[in-house]
Amino acid sequence: MELETLGTFLKNRRDRITPERIGLKTFGVTRRVPGLRREELAQLAGVTFRLHTPYP
């Protein structure tokens, strides 16, 4: 599976779920995009946000 295809798949899955649906606290009030933010995904995965962010 190509990395771009995998990235698209994961983003699609992340967009389908809300923090409230899985029992996470929300970060901030306004949401500009649907689904989980990177911080929330990192919290769910048990890693720090910095580890989840790709290096340049």
C-alpha positions as CSV (number, residue, x, y, z in Angstrom):
1,M,0.0,0.0,0.0
2,E,1.4,3.4,-0.9
3,L,2.0,5.9,1.8
4,E,-0.4,8.4,0.2
5,T,-3.2,5.8,0.0
6,L,-2.6,4.9,3.6
7,G,-2.6,8.6,4.7
8,T,-5.9,9.1,2.9
9,F,-7.4,6.1,4.5
10,L,-6.4,7.1,8.0
11,K,-7.6,10.7,7.5
12,N,-10.9,9.4,6.3
13,R,-11.3,7.2,9.4
14,R,-10.2,10.1,11.7
15,D,-12.8,12.4,10.2
16,R,-15.6,10.0,11.0
17,I,-15.3,10.0,14.7
18,T,-15.8,12.7,17.4
19,P,-14.0,13.1,20.7
20,E,-17.3,12.9,22.6
21,R,-18.2,9.6,20.8
22,I,-15.1,7.9,22.3
23,G,-15.1,9.7,25.7
24,L,-12.2,12.2,25.1
25,K,-12.2,15.7,26.4
26,T,-12.4,18.3,23.7
27,F,-9.5,20.7,23.0
28,G,-11.0,24.2,22.5
29,V,-14.5,25.1,21.5
30,T,-14.5,25.7,17.8
31,R,-13.8,22.9,15.4
32,R,-12.7,23.9,11.8
33,V,-12.7,20.3,10.5
34,P,-14.7,17.2,11.3
35,G,-13.3,14.3,13.3
36,L,-10.4,14.0,15.7
37,R,-7.6,16.6,15.9
38,R,-4.0,15.3,16.0
39,E,-3.8,16.1,19.7
40,E,-6.9,14.0,20.4
41,L,-5.6,11.1,18.2
42,A,-2.3,11.2,20.1
43,Q,-4.1,11.2,23.4
44,L,-6.1,8.1,22.3
45,A,-3.0,6.4,21.1
46,G,-1.1,7.1,24.4
47,V,1.7,9.1,22.7
48,T,2.7,12.7,22.9
49,F,1.6,15.1,20.2
50,R,5.2,15.7,19.1
51,L,5.7,12.0,18.3
52,H,2.6,12.0,16.1
53,T,3.6,15.0,14.1
54,P,5.8,14.1,11.1
55,Y,9.3,15.6,10.9
56,P,10.1,17.9,8.0
